[in-house]
Amino acid sequence: MTIPPEPIVPPATVGMLGGGQLGKYALIAANAMGYRTIVVDPDAAAPARVVADEHVQTLPQPAPVRHPPQRWTISQTTTSWM
């Protein structure tokens, strides 16, 4: 028998890797549910920066997506394809 993991509930922090429009919409939803939000995007004008609690333009070390910084509990990536 496997025991399901504990749910991740607010005020946990959501880290968004990529701050485009899709990231912005996801962070709006996360904020509405009570999560703290961080967006990581090198663009100073990233759309998600205006709704995130924190905007990080660079990480101290290259961080693989599989091992995000300990600053957040949930990671999400966004990409746009034309």
N, C-alpha and C positions, 0 to 999 in steps of 0.2 A: 504494500500500500504506500502510495506517495502522498505526502502532505503538500498541498499547494502553498506557494510563498505568501507571505503577508502582503496585503494590498499596500500600495504606496499612496498615501493620502496627504492632502495639504496639511501643513505648509511646506511639504517637500519642494525641492527645487528642480525645475525642468531646464535642461541645457539644450539649446537649439544650435546645431552646427550648420550655419547658413542662414542669413537674415533677409531673404527675399520676401515677396508677397505671400507665398505659401507659409513660410516661417512666421510671418506677421500674423496671419489668420490663426495659426496653431497656438501662438502665444496669447492672442486675445482670448481664445477659449480656455487656455490654462489659467490665465489671470482671473477669468470669470469664475473658475472653480476653486480659486483660492491658493493656487500654486505660486511660488516665487519663480521668476523666469530670468534666464541669462541667455543672451544671444552671442555667438562667436562668429564674427564676420569681419574680414579686414577692411571692408568698405565703410568709411565714416558716414556715408549716406544710406546705409542699409535700411530698407523699409521697416524691418522688425525692431530696430533700435528704439523707435518712438514708443513701443508698447512694452518693451522688456524692462525689468527692474535694473538690469545691468547689461552694458554692451562691452564685450571684450574684443579688441581688434587683433590681438596676438596672444598666443599661448607661450609661456616661458620655454618649453621644449616641444618639439613636434610630438603631438599626442595621437596615437592611433585611435580610430573611432571605437575599437573594441575595448579600450581602456581609457575612458574619459577622466578628466581631473576629478578629484574628490569633492569639488565644490557643488556638484549637483547629483541628484539621485537618478533622474531619468534623462536619457539622451535621445535626441531625434535629429535626423538629417533631412535636409530638403534639397531637391534638385529640380531644375526646370529644363524641359526638353523642347526644342523648337522643331 
